[in-house]
């Protein structure tokens, strides 16, 4: 697959139009399966892996950092560090909570150890902490960039007001500046990004890299009335079936997918990848078999009419 790479905002990072989510590594995918998924993704031309220092602390027996550790072992085993854009996040690890300057620096060092690398390509603040001044957060991130530990910085789960203040501070002081934003955004959750946040990202040249791109699996089309799905995320996905919007979206996806002879998930991702400011949606695969439907986003081009139809169905 020779997908054209997309630039992350104003950075020099160029990425495949689908980021591979690392949240399942060390959770619903063990190390061997995770290696197989990473191998298949990169073999298809993928080069953008997204994780966080807290993945997967919510699993009994885990303490956080399991995903980074698996990715680090895989990078070492394959000797391909310079070919992969690695994104990780700070603020939610049980041992490194928050965004104080001291914590950001300590958490980054811990992530570097687990990833077994000298640098992180894209480092996100995972959840903003409004009690910490943006000046402190940006100052600490800038130090990491100057030290060569981080190439570019980004934010996830942040208000337009705090994002604006952060960008202004970076510009005023000549410090590292956010190049990307990771919002919760998909066909059944549009108000979590569209509006002031999206407008600001577009105006400032930030790349959006949406998470929950498939709404915990709902937008794969496997959740139907009466269907039983064996998934750790079945509860959160199934709730969309109850809404009128969810049903309208599924109907439109089914018809467009049939017209392209493509999986429903591919169509949902193609809509998202075509939205203003979006560079690459994030989606995870806990098996190699789940990957083709995700990778298909690099090839599938929706017509304007198809895209408009999904936008209307999801309104």
Phi, psi and omega in degrees: 000124181247071179286144176283135182283154180243144182279139175273100177052230182268007183280178175261012180275130177240128189229155172299148185287010172223122175273134179275119181285130181264008183297335182276342183291121183085004176240274179266356175235122179283179186301316182297315179294320179300316177301317182296319179294314179297320178298314182293321180296312181289328177297332180273003179106357180290146181214016189229108184245128184247129177216191177204154182294339183273349181286123001234081184294342182282350181274134180303129181093345177267158178235006183099145180093358182298319180296314179300319181299316179295316179297318178300316179296320181293315179301318180295314182295325183268345181061035186241025186308317185288348180268351186243132175272113184256123177247134173220177190222157180233146168131342186247357180293134182306326180270346182227062183277146172094182186231031172292158181303315182297320182290319180302315183291319179293319181294322179296317178298320179295319178296318179299321178296313182294321179284350178054049183219166180269344185210152174251130183289317183221119186244116183260145160282120190290306174229128180297148176240093187302341179285346178261127180301142179300330180299322180290317181295308182296321179301316180292318180295321179298320178300320179295321178294314181296330179280354180081008181278336181227136179273315182217154182244157184206171182228147175229148177051066182224148180280156177303323182295314180290325178295316178301313180298322180295313181296319179298317180296316178302315182294317183294318186263357181068036182257170177309144186235141177303134177249348183212164182225137178244092181264160169282116187201129175193182184298335178251010175215083184260328182287352175284352177223315184296146184114216185303322182293312179297319180299317180294316179300316181295317182295324185265004177074025178275142176273135174265132178235084191290140172259170189052038184301332179249020176050057180054028177102347181302320184278010169275345180086004182278346178266113180228159178306127178085352181276139175257124181243129178272094180208146178295343184248017185302321183299312183289331180284318186295335183298335179291338178297330183286340185269149178296321179299315180304317181290321178296318180296315179300318180299312180296317179299316180303313184291319179290322178298319179296320180296328181262356187052048184234156176294151178304317182301321181297319180294317179298319179290324180295321176300314183294317181295339181267000181284153180305135177075351181280127178262313181202118173292155176258132173215146181247153178231125178268355173220158177297329182295335180279347187291316185306321180296330179280314182296335182301341180299334181290339185253332189276123178247114177281148174285163178301321181296318179295316179297315179299321181297318178292322178298320179291316181297330185264002183295000000 
